[in-house]
Amino acid sequence: MDKIIYTEEHELLKKMVQDFAENEVEPLAREMDKKETIPKDLIDKMGQLGIMGIPVPEKYGGAGMDTVAYATAIMELAKVDASVAITVAAHTSLGTMPIVLAGSEEQKMKYVPDLSSGKVLGAFGLTEPEAGSDAGATKTTAVKNGDEYIVNGSKIFITNSGIAGYLNFTAQIIEDGKLVGVGAFITETNNPGLIISPKEKKMGWRASDTHQLFFKDMCVPAKNMIGTPQDGFKTFLNTLTGGRISISALSVGTAEGSYLKALDYACEREAFGKQIHLFQQVGFKLADMATRIEAAKLLMYHSAWMQDNGKDVMKEAAMAKLFASECAMDVTTDSIQIHGGYGYVKEYDVERFFRDAKVLEIGEGTSEIQRLIIAREIVKNVRKI
């Protein structure tokens, strides 16, 4: 599949990110997980290399590459550290691309260059305490008041929100006392009406930045609305679709990184006088892991290619996200099993990959939501929905 859709430019990007991940990220991975933070200079280096703006048009300071390239970069980062990968993924697919895809030219020129260079990180506020899978049940309100909106409400589990400079978020739009739609806005994170709670303590993705947010009479200029109240819901649904490709790439990387450690271990560890990969139980596990990863990678690249070619990827993105995330959970579990007792201690890293894998079945739509989407899409033409 790589040879079908990869260009020389893709190969060069993959090699660059792979080298960066192995030389700059991997040596810090355990310490970042322990300290629950990513050094700012590491993020700055990714900005200097162009990793923070891969799919952003050159006009706005990005690399002007496609979704295939972007997914490749996320996958390579996730092979060594999922926290770094999700930081880049959330910044790009959630914090930057909604503005690129649906923002006004004024908004693009004002916000995107700093985002694509990595000078400023982006975040996206969608999930709420009572609006997770049911994203349309958002309770946050934005009430029109002259040439601005007054925002009240909260968001939860928002990646990058404590280190981001810009935040995209959704809210019910109230004008003249009437609900006119669910819209999306941009605001600077130093807005005095935005309250950022302490960092969440998580099982996995420990080094990534996650917070709950509160809006207390926060003022946002009307010109900061992305699109219109009528198309705001569509804007963030499109954002989620693209985000699912990101998570499928992150899942493939997490699975492959864990698998490679298990493979190395199986070729080094001996029991009963021979390397353990020679035992059928272990060899078959490795075979199944490699097969699942390859299948997940093909689904991921297929959905990325479809998006690059302007096709509807609702079903394919959901399939890629569903299969790849469950693949990551299965593979990281088997990696620990192959390591035996060593897999349960931090020294061997596979326990970190295991902890990082679980959230992949939850974020950007749970596995259950992906199955609902896929079921709806595969019967759409039959039933003419």
N, C-alpha and C positions, 0 to 999 in steps of 0.2 A: 504493500500500500504506500509506504514512504516513497518508493521510486516512481509511483504514478503521479503523486501530487507535489512532490518535493522539487524545488528548483535549487540552483546553486546558492541563491540567496538564503533559502531555508536551511540548507546544510551549514552555511557559514554562521547563521544565527544559532543553530543548535549547538555547534561546536563552541561558540563563544559563551553561551549560557552554561553549557556543561562544564567548561573549564572554570568559570566563575563559581559555580555551585560546588565543585570539588575542591577548589583551592581557597575560596573565601568563606563559603557558608558552612561546609561540612566540619571544618575544624572547630567551629563555634557552636555547633548544633546542640550538644549536650549541655553546655553552659547556658545557652539561651533558654533551653527548656527549664533548667534549674532556676535561673533568675527571672524567668517569665518576662523577658523583654528582648527586643532586637536592637542592637546598637545603631544609632542614627547614622554613623558613618557607613554602615553596610547598605542602608537604604540609599544614602547619597551616592555610593559607588554604582548601584543599580541604575540610578538616574543618569549618571555620567555615561554609562554604557548604552543608554537608550532603552533599557528593559521596562521602564515605567510607562512608556508610550508607544508600544509596538504597533497596535492597530490604529493609532491616531493619524489622520492625514498630515502630511508634511507641512501643509499650510498653517497648521496649529502647533507646530513644533514636534510632532511625532515622527515615528519611523516610516509611516505610510505603508506598513506591511499588512498582511491579511490575517484572518482568524486562524488559519493553519499554523502560521508562524507564532502567533500569540499562544495558542494551545501548546505548541511544542516547548515554548519557554517555560510555561507553568509546569508542564510535565517534568522537565529537566530539574527545575528547582525543587519540586516535590520529591524527587528521588533521594534528596539528601535532607530536606527539612520542609515539612508541610506548613509550619508557621510563617516562614518567609514566603512560600508560594501563595498562601491565602492572603497575605498582606498585599502582594502585587496584584493578585486576582481581584480582590475587593476594590482596591484602588482603581484598577483599570475598567473592569466590566461593570462595576456598580457606581464608582465615584466619578468616572470620567466619561464613559461612553454614552450615558443618557443625555449628557450635554451635547456631545458630538452628534448624536443621532436625532435629537428632538429640540435642542436649544436654538435660540435665535443667533444670528450672526454676531450680534453684540455680546451675547453671553459666551459664545465660543471664543471670541477674541479676548475677552476679559479673563476667563477662567482656565481654558484648556491649555495654553502654552505652559503655565506654571505646573499644571498637573502632569502633562506629558513629559516634562523634563525631570519630574520627581522633586522639584523645588518645594512643592506643596503636595501633600497626600490628600486623597479623596475618600469619602465614606458615603454610604447610602442608608438612610433610615426608613425601613419599611415595617419590620416586625414590631408588634406591640404586645403587651401582656395578654390581651384578649383577642389578638389578631395575628395568628401565626400562619397556619395552613390556609385559613380563611382570610386572605389578605384584604379582601374587599370590605371586611368588617372594621376597618380602621376607625378609631375614635378621635384621633387628633383632628382639631378643627383650625381652619384659617378663616377668620372673619374679616371681610373687606371693610376698610376704614380709610376712605379717601384714596390716596395713591399708595397705600400699603395694606398688608394683612397682619392681623394680630393672631398669633399662633399659640394654642394651648394643647397640651397632651403629653404623651410619652412614647418612647421607642425602647426596645430591649434587644440585647444580643447584637449590637451594632459594631461590626469589625472596623478597626482603624479610628473609631470616633474620638479617642483620647489623644491621638497624634496627628489627626487630619487637620488641614487648614480650611477645607471646604466640605460641606455636608449637603447632599441631596436628600430630600425627605418627602413623604407623601402626607396629605391631609385632606379632610373634607373641606370643600370650598363653600363658604356661606356668604351670600351677597343679598343685601336687603332682606335679611331674615330667612332666606330660602337656600336650601342645598342645591347647588348647581353642578356638582360633580366631585370627583376625587382628583386632585391635582398634585403636581410635583413642583418643588421649589429648590432653589440653591440659597445657602446662607454661609457666611463665614462662621467658623466655630468659636470665634471670640465675641459673637453676638451676646450681649449681656442677658438676654432672655433665655439663653441655652444653658442648662445646668447638666454637667457631665458627672455621673456617679463614679465611685471608685471602680477600678478595674475588676472584672469578673475573675474568679478563681475557677479554672476549667480543668477537666480531665485530660484533654488533648489540646493541640494548638496552643500550648501554654504560653509560648513567646509572643503570639499574636495579641493585638490590642482589642479588647472587647468591653463595652460599657453599656449601661442603661442611660438613656437621655430623657430629660424633662424640659418641656417648653412652658415657660411661665410668662404669659403676655409678651411673647417674643415678636418683635416687629420685623417684617420682611417686606422690602419694596415690591410693589406689584410687578415691576419689570423683571423680578427674579423668578417668576413662574416659568417653568419649562413647558412650553406649548400652551394649551388652553385647559380650562376646567373639564371640558368635554373629552379631551384626549389624554388627560393625565393618567387615567387608569390603564389605558393602552400602552402608554410610555413605560410604566413600570412593569407591565406584563412582558413587554419586549425585552426589558432589562433582565428579567428573570430567565427568559429563554436563552439569552446569550450567556447569562451567568451559569446556566446548567452545563454549557459546553466547557466553561472554566472549571467547574467542579469535576466534570468527567476527566479532564486533563489532570487535575490535581489527584484524582483517585487513581488513575493509571500510574502516575509517578510514585505515589505512596505505595501502591502494590508492588511495582517493579523494584523500588528501593529495598523493600523488605525481602522480596524474593531473592534478589542478588546476594543479600547477606546470608539468607538461608542456604543458597546454593554454595557459596564459599565455605560455609560451616560444614555442610554435608560432604564436601570434598576434602576437608581437613580432619574432621573428627573420625576417630576409629573406635570400633566396638567389635568384640569377638574376632579381632585380628584383621578387620578390613574396614575401609572407609564406609560410612553409613549410607552414602548414596547408592551403594551396591545392594543394600537391602530393599526388596521390592516395595515394602510399605513406604519407605522414604522416597525411593525413585519415582513411584507413581504419584506421590504428593507433588514432587517437583514438576512432573510432566503436566499434571492438572493445573498447577499454578501458572506455568508458562503459557499454557493454552488459553486460560481465562484472561490473562493479561493481554495476549495478542488479540483476542476477540474484542476486549474492551477498547483497546487502542484503535482498532478498525472502526468501531462505532463512533468513537470520539472524532477521528479524522474525517469520517464520512459526514457527520453533522457539521463540522467546521467547514468542510469543502462546500456543502450545500449552502451554508450561510454566505460564504464568499461569492457564491454564484446566484445570489438573490432569491433562493428558493425558501419556501415555508419549512422551517425546521422544528416546529412545535413538537411533532411526534419524535423525530430523530434525536433532538436534544434531550427529550425526556428519556428515551431509550438508552442513550449514551450515559446519561447521569445515573439512571437506575442500575444498569448492568455494571458500570465501572465502580460505583460506590459499594455495591454488594460484593463485587470482585475484591476490592481493597480490604473489606472486612474479612472475607474468607481467606485471602492470601496472608494477611498479617497474622491471623489466628494460626494458620498452618506453619508459618515461619517460627512462631514461638514453640509449637509442638515439635518441630524438627530440632530446635535448639535444646529441648528438654528443660531442665532446671535453669540452665544458663539464660534461656529466653525470658525468664521472669525477673532478671536483674538488669539494672540500667546500663551496666558495662557493655552489653551486647546490642544495644540500640533497638532491637526488634520490639521491645516492650513499648518504646516511644512511638514507633510506627503503628503499633496496635492501638494505642490510646488516640493517636491522631486520626485513625481510620473511622472510628465510630461516628463522628459528627458528619462525615460525608454522606451518610444515609439520612441525615436530618436537614442540614442546611440547603438553601435554594429549593426547598420543596422536599418533603419526606419521600421515602420509597413508596408509601401508600398514595401520596398525591401524584407521583410520577405514573403509577399504574392507572389511576383515574384518567390522567391526561391521555395516556396511550390508548386506553380502552375507548375513550371518546373519539379520538382521532381515527382509529382503525375502522370504526363503524360509521364515520361521518358520511362517506360517499355512498355507502349501502343504504343508509336511512335518510339521506339527503337532509341532514340536520342543518 
